[in-house]
Amino acid sequence: MDAEEARITARSGQQKTKKYKIIHYFYEGDWKMKEEEIKKTVREGYAQVAKSGSSCCAPQSSCCSSNVATDISKRIGYSDQDIESVPEGANLGLGCGNPVALASLKKGEVVLDLGSGAGFDCFLASNQVGKTGKVIGVDMTPEMIERARGNARQGGYENVEFRLGEIENLPTADNYVDVIISNCVVNLSPEKDRVFREAFRVLKPGGRLMVSDIVLTNELPDSIKKSVAAYIGCVAGAAMKDEYMGNIKAAGFKEVTIVDETSFPSDYAVKDPTVQALVNDLGVSPADLKKLGGSIKSIKVHAVKPGK
């Protein structure tokens, strides 16, 4: 057991005590009950993705082929070289940007990926930090962790490690990592403020945050916002842009900057399985669908933990 693992083990014991104290609280209000339901739904949805090996861009059973995953990845910033350099099955087309390309990673750095999926961004980061660096992927879905570890073995990635855990309670020691990346995952959490506080905790002073995510410029229609299933499609869980940025600043980060912002492409929206599922399975009206398309933005956010 290395020094970091010892700190994680000690911290886990403390957190178990906290969980026992608050476990009853989950049943004292509808919001807390929905919070647990959201996590369960997201976990089950992405477990299906891991087992099928294809991109599942929506709730229910609307899954995409590997060709669609490749097409999505190219449209959000990945090159052919990126896609071809990772083990087959690592790219599931689940992102909304390419945080690795914007993170300015250096040889020897320790990188943490929040919601690492099948390992796509972790493997790209591994190539940049080199053998003297380390990449840790955290995901709350056992099936996804198993798939990522298999991909790592297949590709011979000795400096990449995948850990089962929640991004609201990271299995990582304080002040341990140089860079945190995340790709369209924080929006899935019902506790985004806690996610960023945890990110701040595990970063070294001077450490960097680079996140690609989905935010809103207008409130969602109630028919979507009230759907727990829509969380899997990265829609119902998205926060208002100002609130999202505020959570990062409130966690203690400085130099919080949106380095890129794009609208959800209208031509893609019609074909997107998430949108199709919202129409077919959730009964979203055409009027609500039109509001949805204009409200969704993909942003890339950079921030720094002060102190170095």
N, C-alpha and C positions, 0 to 999 in steps of 0.2 A: 504493500500500500504506500503510494507516494504521498508527499505533503498535502497536495491538493485533495486527494481522495480522503485523507484523514479529516480534513476540514469539512468536506461534504458529509461524511458520516456523522460527525459531531452535530452539524447543522440539521441533518435529517432527524436526529433524535429530538432536537428542540422543536422542530416543526410538527412532529407527530403530536406532541403535547398540545400545541396550539390547535391542531385539527380536532382533537377530542373536545376541546372547549367550545368550538364553534359549530360542531356537526349538527347540533339541534337547530341552529339558526337557519339552516338551509330550508327548513320546513315551516318557518314562521311567517313567510311572506311569499306571494306569487313570484316576485322578481327573482328571489334566490332559487326557488324551485325551477324557474325557467332557465336560470343560469346553468344548473346541473343538467337540465334537459338538452340545452344547446351543446354542451361539451360532449354528452353522450351521442347526440345525433352527428356531430362533426366527426367524432372518433369512429363511429360505425360507417359513416360515409367514406372516409378515407381508408378504412380497412378494406372496403370493397375495391377501391382503386388499387391498393397494394396487391391484392390477390389477383385481380384481373390483368394487371400490367398495362392497362390503358388509361388514358387521361379521362377523368370524370369531372367535367367542368360544371356539373349541375347537381341538384338534389334528385332524389328518386333514382331512376335507372337510365338517365340520359348520359351515356358514356361515349367518349370519342376514340377514334383509332390513333395508332402511333403516328400516322401521316398528319393528322390534325394537330397532334402534340408538337410535331416538328414545325408545322406552319405557324402555330401560335407563338412558339419560341422565337422564330425568325422575326415575327412582327413586333415583338416586345424588346428586341435588342440583342438577341444571341446570333452569333455568326455560324456558318456551316462548320467551321473549325471547332467552335465550342461544342456543338451538338455531336460531332463525330469523335471528339476526343474522350468522351466519357463512356462507361460500359453501357451496353444495350439495356434498355429498361430503366435507366437512371432518370431520363427526361420524360416526365409525365404530362408536360404542358400545363402545369398548375400555377405558373407565375403570372405576374403583371409587369415585369421589368427584369433588368439584369443588374442586380446590386453588386456583383463581383466586378463588373466592368467599371464601376464608379468608386470602388472602395480603396483604390490605390494601395493594394496589398504589397507588403515587402517580405523579402526572404527572412525566415526565422520568426515571423509573427504567429501569435496564437489567435485563431479565428473561431468564433462561435456563430452557428447558423440556427436561428429560431424557427422551428418548424421545418426541419430539413428534408422531409419527404423521403424519396428514394435516393437522395444524395447528389442530385445534379449540381447544385451550386457548391456543395462541399468539395466535390471532385475538381471543379474549376478552380476553387480557392487553393486546393492542395497543390496544384501545378504552379501557383504563383508564390506560395510561401516556402516551397521546397522542402527538402528532407530535414532541414533544421527547424522548420516550423511545424505547427500542429493545427488541425481543424477538428472541431467538435460539432456534431450535429445533434440537436435535441428535437424529439418528436414524441407526441403523447400516444401514438398509435402503435401497438406492439407489432402488428403486421407490417407496417411501414419500416420500422426499425429493422426487422428481420430482412426485409427486401434490400434495404440500404446496406446492411452488413454483407449480404451476399454479393451485391454489386462491388463493394470495396474489395472483397476477396477476389472476385473475378478480374478486377482491374489492377490488383496488386498495390493498393493504396495503404502503405504502412503508417502514414502520418495522419490518417483520418479515423475518428472514433465516433460511434453513434450511441447516444444515451437516451433511454426511455425516461420521459418526464414532461411536465407541463411548463409552458413558457411563463406562466404566472408564478412558478416556484422552481426556478432553474436548478438542476443538479450540478452546479458549478460553484467553485469557491469564490470568495470575495476578491476583488482586485486581481483577477487571474488572466483575463483575455485582453488582447490589444485591439481587436476589431469585432464588432457584431454586425452580421448581415441578416436580412430576413426578406422573404419574397412572397407577398400577398398572403400573409399568415396572421399578423396582428389583428387584422380586421375580423378574423374568426373568433377572437377572444371577447367575452362579455366583460372582461376586466382589463381594458387597455391601459389604464393608468398603472395598474399593478405590474403589467408586462414591462413598461418602461422603467419603473422603479427597480425591478429585478435586473434589467439590462444595465442600469447605472451601477448597481451593486457589484456586478461581476466584472465590469470593465476596470482596467488599470487607470489611474490618473493620466489624463492625456489620451485615453482610448477613444476610438471613433465608432460611431453608429452610422450604418448606411442601410436604409430600409426602402424597399419598393412596396407600395400598398395602394389599396383602393379607398377613396374617401368620397364624401358627398358635398355638393354645393347647395343642395336643397334637401329638405326632409323627404324621406321615402313615403310613398303612399301607404296607408294603413294596411292594405291587403298584402303588402310585401313585408313591412316592418314587423307584423305580428306573426309571420311564418318562421318557425324554428327551422324547418327544412331548408329555407332559402339561405341559411348561414353557410351551407356547404358550397353554394355558388358564389360566395364572397359578396353577397348583396345585402341581406338583411342586417348583417353585423357591422357594416361600414359606418364609421362615425362622420359627423360633419367635419370639414377640413379644419376649421378653427379649433374645434374641440380636440381633434387629433394632435395638432401642433401644440396646443396648450398642455396636453398630457406629457409630451416630451419635455417641455420646458419646466413643468412642475416637478418632474422627477429629478431635476438638477442639471440637465444638460445645457450647454452654451453653444453659441454659433449654430443655432438650429435654422437650417436653410432648406428650402425646396429647390433642388438643383434641376429638376425637370418636372413638367406637368403636361399630361395629354388627356384629351377627352376620350371617352369610350366610343370607338368608331361606329357610326350609325350603320354602315354596310355590314359590319361584323355582327352587330346586335341582332339583326334579323335571323342570322344563322346560328347564333350562339346557343348551345344547349341549355345554358342557364336561363336565358330568356324564353326558350321554347318550353322549358319545364314550368316556369312561372305562369305562362299562358295556359298550358295544357293541364298541369297538375294542381296549380294553386288558384286558378280562376282569376288571374289578373286581367283587368279590362284593358282594351286598346288605349284608352285615355291615360290610364296609370302607366302603361308601358312606355308611352311617349314621354311622360314626365321622367321616368326612370332613366332613359337613354341620355337625356340632357343633364342629369344630375350627377352622374358617375365620372370621377376623375381618377386617373392613375398618377401617383406622385412618387418621386424619389427624394428622400429626406436624408440630409447629412447633419450630424450633431457630434459634439465633443464633450467628454467628461473632463471638467477642469481640474487643475491641480498639479500639472507637470511643469 
